[in-house]
Amino acid sequence: MRLATRPREIELNTADLSPTLYAEGDSLFHIPTLAEFFPPPILFAGTPFEFNRVQLVRLIVLAVVLIVMCVIASRAKLVPGKAQSIVEMIIEFVHTTIIQNTLGIREGRRFAPFLVTLFFLILTMNLAGVVPGLNLAGTSVIGLPLLAALWTFAVYVIFGVKKHGFLGYIKHETMPPGVPKPIYILLVPIEFLQVVLIRWASLTIRLLANMVAGHIMIVVFVGITQGLLLSGTWLIAVSPFSGALAIGIYGFEIFVAGLQAFIFTMLAAVYIQMATSDEH
């Protein structure tokens, strides 16, 4: 008896063969992921002292800033040159716009070194994300934003306790005057949680989220532009528009870098003012 044979299975290719940009693998366009922010270790892999590209970027930025500042300070003149003028303009902006407007002239002098240092640290680390060769903000991984936020937390708590005493500071922050007493039942735990957690956590998350988003946007548009140029199809004609968007994103990221440094420093000054003032 002859056995019936099954029809030969024919492999169907349902892939769309129209010009497109394939993602991953040997594709022309790489989809950015969170792995971008956790590069493989360069030194000391698998130890608590693991050193990768993020730490390298931070060290380079820190070294460049310290060297440039030392050189400018050692060559400071009564009639400043271009580099000295730029630095003085930034310091004057921070001192006038943030410190004096928030803390006043007298109190501002006490905290000016901290706030100016904080502004320059965050600004330069943010700008590393648009520097060719670095291409990753030092604040796009949580360590540095968290460190800056906890530094701010320590400053306003220490000076608040120094001004009011420990219990006096807790009362000052959690029991604002003029509130009906029954409201304190709800207000005190909320305000206490805000002092010990919400303030520094929000500083960390705001800075981190903006730098992560900015890096991903730049990678996406630069990657799309490269993919279009190398596609070998009519899509090459679209690449100038994608390239223009990429340049626009670069400019926007520079603006965001300065804005986030300003917001972080302004909030730090506000928290210090709240902690050291006589009344809210």
JODAQUI-V871679 format. One record per pair of residues at least 6 apart in sequence whose ideal C-beta (glycine too) atoms are under 6 Angstrom apart, sorted by the first residue. I is the first residue (numbers start at 0). J is the second residue. D is the distance in whole Angstrom. If there is no record, write none. Layout:
BEGIN
i:I j:J d:D
i:I j:J d:D
END
This chain:
BEGIN
i:18 j:232 d:4
i:18 j:234 d:5
i:20 j:27 d:5
i:20 j:28 d:4
i:20 j:226 d:4
i:22 j:28 d:6
i:22 j:30 d:5
i:27 j:226 d:4
i:27 j:229 d:5
i:27 j:230 d:6
i:28 j:222 d:5
i:28 j:226 d:4
i:29 j:222 d:5
i:31 j:215 d:5
i:31 j:218 d:4
i:36 j:139 d:6
i:36 j:140 d:5
i:38 j:51 d:5
i:38 j:52 d:4
i:40 j:49 d:5
i:40 j:51 d:5
i:41 j:50 d:5
i:41 j:51 d:6
i:42 j:50 d:4
i:43 j:49 d:5
i:43 j:50 d:6
i:53 j:140 d:5
i:56 j:127 d:5
i:56 j:133 d:5
i:56 j:135 d:5
i:56 j:137 d:5
i:57 j:137 d:4
i:60 j:123 d:5
i:60 j:124 d:6
i:60 j:127 d:5
i:60 j:137 d:6
i:64 j:123 d:5
i:71 j:82 d:5
i:71 j:83 d:5
i:71 j:86 d:6
i:75 j:83 d:6
i:90 j:115 d:6
i:93 j:115 d:5
i:93 j:118 d:5
i:97 j:264 d:5
i:97 j:265 d:5
i:97 j:268 d:5
i:98 j:107 d:4
i:98 j:111 d:5
i:98 j:114 d:6
i:99 j:107 d:5
i:101 j:268 d:4
i:101 j:269 d:6
i:101 j:272 d:5
i:102 j:268 d:6
i:102 j:272 d:5
i:110 j:271 d:6
i:114 j:264 d:6
i:114 j:268 d:6
i:117 j:264 d:5
i:118 j:260 d:5
i:118 j:264 d:4
i:121 j:260 d:4
i:121 j:263 d:5
i:122 j:260 d:4
i:124 j:137 d:3
i:124 j:138 d:5
i:125 j:136 d:5
i:125 j:138 d:6
i:125 j:256 d:3
i:125 j:259 d:6
i:126 j:256 d:5
i:127 j:133 d:5
i:127 j:136 d:5
i:127 j:137 d:5
i:128 j:135 d:6
i:128 j:136 d:3
i:128 j:214 d:6
i:129 j:249 d:6
i:129 j:252 d:5
i:129 j:253 d:6
i:136 j:210 d:4
i:137 j:143 d:6
i:138 j:144 d:5
i:138 j:206 d:6
i:138 j:210 d:5
i:139 j:210 d:4
i:139 j:211 d:5
i:139 j:214 d:5
i:141 j:207 d:6
i:144 j:203 d:5
i:144 j:206 d:4
i:144 j:207 d:5
i:145 j:203 d:5
i:148 j:199 d:4
i:148 j:202 d:4
i:148 j:203 d:4
i:149 j:199 d:6
i:151 j:267 d:4
i:152 j:199 d:4
i:155 j:270 d:5
i:155 j:271 d:5
i:155 j:274 d:4
i:158 j:275 d:5
i:159 j:168 d:4
i:159 j:274 d:3
i:160 j:168 d:5
i:162 j:275 d:5
i:163 j:171 d:5
i:172 j:190 d:6
i:172 j:194 d:5
i:173 j:187 d:5
i:173 j:190 d:4
i:173 j:191 d:5
i:175 j:279 d:5
i:198 j:270 d:6
i:206 j:259 d:6
i:206 j:263 d:6
i:209 j:255 d:6
i:209 j:259 d:5
i:213 j:252 d:4
i:213 j:255 d:6
i:216 j:248 d:5
i:217 j:248 d:5
i:220 j:244 d:5
i:220 j:245 d:4
i:220 j:248 d:5
i:221 j:245 d:5
i:223 j:241 d:5
i:224 j:238 d:6
i:224 j:241 d:4
i:224 j:242 d:5
i:224 j:245 d:5
i:227 j:234 d:5
i:227 j:237 d:6
i:227 j:238 d:4
i:227 j:241 d:6
i:228 j:238 d:5
END
